Amino acid sequence: MDCMFDFAPMEGITDYSLRETHSARFPGVDRYYSPFIAANQTRSFKTREKQDVAPEHNSGVVLVPQILTNHPEVFLWAAGQMLLRGWGTVNLNLGCPSATVVTHGKGAGFLSDPDRLDAFFERVFDGAEKGACGGPVRISVKTRIGVENTAEAASLLTVFSRYPLDELIVHPRLRKDFYQGVPDLDIFEMFYEDYRGRLTYNGDIRSPEDLRRILGRFPKLGRVMIGRGLIANPALVRELQGGPALTMHELQAFHDELLVRRVEALQGFHNASGKMKELWYYFGELFPDREKEIRKIKKARSLMEYRAAAAAFFGDARG
């Protein structure tokens, strides 16, 4: 299939350890998006955020840092900081449905006020043109189609169409949907037909059949973004490109290397355990009949106990 693939940002999951491990073992992803950097008016980043976008931590990875803010001057500052690190494209998060984000008018919450969003973009692109970022920066957007009602989508499309976005990534769900239900392809079709810039589809691609269905309806799409499907199946892009299916040996090797990287990066299993155990929520999609073994992994309280439970799982799965 003639299509390019991006790895979606997933808070707490797609950190630099996962990106480097995945890109080395499963080539084929064109770009990786960082979990959002919560840029604020103090104009400072958390240590964790600085480490995550550091060039030395993204070897072999084409990274697009994602920025979360609703202040244009803060966005421009953050974009300039990313440019200093060598990342020439930044992405504005308009999709996060978390209540703690939305209640502050950020992420998907920003979509509830198209006029304010319009004013934000006007100041951002005016500032970028005048050199506020210290150099040319490409600005893309990852958005949902509204907060409460699909009728909101038309106004948002009008706003997005006014500005020279490098790319518009549309996840056709409302904020209230979170990740439930099915993406609204009828609303996405409106963007597909009317938006004149580069458009990317994001949402529920987990198999070659899913991709064929999307590209069959939207044949001019040149790029899709995948998140949860790639976490569950790290070889998904290879499969979408006509390659072989994921093997248990590959999944174990990917998991084991990622475990070592995260324990090292986070200075111990105690800090890494949450990130590793969350992966099993997605791996479990491949093994719906192995809930008992996966629960044992999630209950592990030490690195030794976790390793033993994971090794037993992979050994049993291979038979």
C-alpha positions in Angstrom: 0.0 0.0 0.0 1.4 3.4 -1.0 1.2 5.1 2.3 3.5 6.5 5.0 3.1 5.8 8.7 3.5 7.9 11.8 3.6 6.6 15.4 1.1 8.6 17.5 2.1 10.1 20.8 0.8 8.3 23.9 1.3 9.8 27.3 3.4 7.7 29.6 4.1 5.0 26.8 5.8 6.3 23.7 8.9 7.8 25.5 12.3 7.8 24.0 13.2 4.3 25.3 10.3 2.9 23.3 10.9 5.0 20.2 14.5 4.0 19.9 13.8 0.3 20.7 10.9 0.2 18.2 12.7 2.0 15.4 15.7 -0.3 15.6 13.7 -3.5 15.7 10.8 -2.6 13.5 11.8 -0.1 10.8 9.1 1.4 8.6 7.7 4.2 10.7 8.3 7.5 9.1 8.0 9.8 12.1 7.5 9.4 15.8 5.6 12.0 17.8 6.6 12.7 21.4 4.0 12.6 24.2 3.0 16.2 24.8 5.3 18.7 26.4 3.2 20.8 28.8 4.7 24.2 27.9 3.7 26.9 30.4 4.2 30.5 31.1 7.3 29.9 33.3 9.1 29.0 30.0 10.7 25.9 31.4 10.5 22.2 30.8 10.5 19.4 33.3 13.7 17.3 33.3 11.7 14.3 32.0 10.5 16.4 29.1 13.9 17.7 28.2 15.4 14.2 28.3 12.6 12.9 26.1 13.3 15.2 23.2 17.1 15.3 23.5 18.7 14.4 20.2 21.0 11.9 21.9 18.0 10.0 23.2 16.4 9.7 19.8 19.0 8.1 17.7 17.7 6.8 14.4 14.3 8.5 15.0 12.7 11.3 13.1 10.9 13.1 16.0 8.1 15.5 16.0 7.7 17.1 19.5 4.1 17.7 20.5 3.3 20.8 22.5 0.4 21.3 24.8 -0.6 25.0 25.5 -3.2 27.6 24.7 -0.9 30.6 24.9 0.6 31.6 21.5 3.7 33.2 23.0 4.4 30.1 25.0 3.9 27.9 21.9 6.4 30.0 19.9 8.9 29.8 22.7 8.6 26.1 23.0 8.8 25.7 19.2 12.0 27.7 19.3 13.4 25.4 22.0 12.6 22.4 19.8 14.3 24.0 16.8 17.5 24.5 18.9 17.4 20.7 19.5 17.2 20.1 15.8 13.5 19.4 15.4 12.1 21.5 12.6 8.5 20.4 12.9 6.4 20.8 16.0 2.8 19.7 16.6 0.0 21.3 18.6 -2.0 19.0 20.8 -5.7 19.6 20.2 -6.7 16.0 21.0 -6.0 15.0 24.6 -9.4 14.2 26.2 -8.1 14.1 29.8 -10.2 16.1 32.3 -7.2 17.7 33.9 -6.1 19.0 30.5 -9.6 19.9 29.1 -10.7 21.9 32.1 -7.8 24.3 31.5 -8.9 24.8 28.0 -6.1 22.8 26.5 -5.9 19.8 24.3 -9.4 18.8 23.1 -10.7 21.5 25.5 -9.3 24.2 23.2 -11.8 23.0 20.5 -14.7 24.4 22.5 -13.8 28.0 21.6 -13.1 28.3 17.8 -12.7 32.1 18.0 -10.0 31.8 20.6 -8.3 29.1 18.6 -8.4 31.3 15.6 -6.8 34.2 17.5 -4.2 31.7 18.8 -3.2 30.6 15.3 -3.2 34.2 14.0 -0.6 35.2 16.7 1.4 32.0 16.3 1.8 32.3 12.5 2.4 36.0 12.7 5.1 35.5 15.3 6.7 32.6 13.5 6.8 34.7 10.3 8.6 37.5 12.2 11.2 35.1 13.6 9.9 34.5 17.1 11.1 30.9 16.9 14.7 31.8 15.9 14.3 30.2 12.5 11.8 28.5 10.2 9.6 26.0 12.0 6.9 23.8 10.5 3.7 23.7 12.6 1.2 20.8 12.4 -1.9 20.1 14.4 -3.4 16.9 15.8 -7.1 17.4 16.5 -10.3 15.7 17.3 -13.5 16.8 15.5 -15.1 18.6 18.5 -15.9 18.4 22.1 -19.6 17.4 22.5 -21.2 17.4 19.0 -20.0 16.6 15.5 -21.6 19.9 14.3 -18.6 21.6 15.8 -16.3 20.1 13.2 -17.3 22.5 10.4 -16.3 25.6 12.4 -13.0 24.0 13.3 -12.3 23.1 9.7 -12.8 26.8 8.8 -10.3 27.8 11.4 -7.7 25.3 10.3 -8.1 26.2 6.7 -7.1 29.8 7.3 -3.5 29.0 8.2 -0.5 27.4 6.5 -0.4 24.3 8.7 2.3 21.9 7.6 -0.1 19.1 8.3 -3.5 18.5 9.9 -3.9 15.1 11.7 -7.5 14.3 12.4 -8.7 11.7 14.9 -12.4 11.6 14.1 -13.8 11.3 17.6 -15.2 13.8 19.9 -13.6 14.6 23.2 -16.6 13.0 25.0 -15.9 9.8 23.2 -12.4 9.4 24.6 -11.4 6.2 22.7 -14.8 4.5 22.8 -17.1 3.8 19.8 -15.9 4.0 16.3 -14.2 6.9 14.4 -16.7 9.1 12.5 -15.6 8.6 8.9 -18.4 10.8 7.6 -17.0 13.7 9.4 -13.5 12.8 8.3 -14.8 12.8 4.7 -15.7 16.4 5.2 -12.1 17.2 6.0 -10.9 15.0 3.2 -13.0 16.8 0.6 -12.7 20.4 1.8 -9.3 20.7 3.5 -6.6 21.9 1.0 -3.5 21.2 3.0 -1.8 17.9 3.9 -4.2 15.7 5.8 -3.5 12.6 7.9 -5.9 10.1 9.3 -5.6 8.7 12.9 -7.9 6.2 14.5 -8.3 2.4 15.1 -5.9 1.0 12.5 -5.0 -2.5 13.8 -4.8 -4.7 10.7 -4.2 -4.6 7.0 -8.0 -4.9 6.6 -8.5 -1.7 8.6 -6.0 0.2 6.4 -7.5 -1.1 3.2 -10.9 0.1 4.4 -9.6 3.6 5.1 -7.6 4.0 1.9 -10.4 2.5 -0.1 -12.7 5.3 1.0 -10.0 8.0 1.0 -7.6 6.9 -1.8 -5.7 10.2 -1.9 -4.5 9.9 1.7 -0.7 9.6 1.7 -0.2 9.1 5.5 -1.9 7.6 8.5 -1.0 7.8 12.2 -1.2 4.8 14.4 -1.0 4.6 18.2 -2.7 1.8 20.2 -2.4 -0.6 17.3 1.4 -0.2 17.1 1.7 -0.7 20.9 -0.3 -3.9 20.8 1.6 -5.1 17.7 5.0 -3.5 17.2 5.3 -5.2 13.8 2.0 -3.7 12.5 3.6 -1.3 10.0 5.6 -4.2 8.5 2.3 -6.2 8.2 0.6 -3.2 6.6 3.4 -3.0 4.0 2.9 -6.7 3.1 5.5 -8.1 5.4 5.4 -11.1 7.8 3.4 -11.1 11.0 4.9 -10.5 14.4 6.5 -13.6 16.0 6.5 -14.3 19.7 10.3 -14.3 19.7 10.3 -10.7 18.2 7.8 -9.5 20.8 9.8 -11.0 23.7 13.0 -9.5 22.4 11.3 -6.1 22.0 9.9 -6.3 25.5 13.1 -7.4 27.1 15.2 -4.7 25.5 12.7 -2.1 26.4 12.7 -3.3 30.0 16.4 -2.9 30.2 16.3 0.5 28.7 13.6 1.8 31.0 15.1 0.4 34.2 18.3 2.1 33.3 16.7 5.4 32.1 14.4 5.6 35.1 16.9 4.4 37.7 15.3 1.2 38.8 12.3 -1.1 38.4 10.2 0.9 40.9 10.0 3.9 38.5 9.9 1.8 35.3 7.3 -0.8 36.5 4.2 1.4 35.8 5.3 2.1 32.2 6.1 -1.6 31.5 2.9 -2.9 33.1 0.8 -0.5 31.0 2.2 -2.1 27.9 0.5 -5.4 28.9 -2.9 -3.7 28.6 -2.2 -3.4 24.9 -0.3 -6.7 24.4 -3.3 -8.3 25.9 -5.3 -7.5 22.8 -3.2 -10.1 21.0 -3.7 -12.7 23.7 -7.4 -12.5 24.9 -7.1 -16.0 26.4 -4.1 -15.2 28.6 -5.6 -12.8 31.1 -4.5 -14.9 34.1 -0.8 -14.8 33.1 -0.9 -11.1 32.3 -2.5 -10.4 35.6 0.5 -12.1 37.2 2.9 -9.9 35.3 1.0 -6.8 36.4 1.1 -7.8 40.1 4.9 -8.3 40.1 6.5 -6.2 42.8 10.2 -6.6 42.0 12.3 -6.8 38.9 13.1 -10.4 39.5 9.4 -11.3 39.9 8.4 -9.3 36.8 11.1 -10.9 34.7 10.1 -14.4 35.8 6.4 -13.8 35.1 7.1 -12.3 31.7 9.5 -15.1 30.7 6.9 -17.7 31.7 4.3 -15.9 29.6 6.5 -15.8 26.5 7.7 -19.4 27.0 4.1 -20.7 27.4 2.9 -18.7 24.4 5.6 -20.3 22.2 4.5 -23.7 23.5 
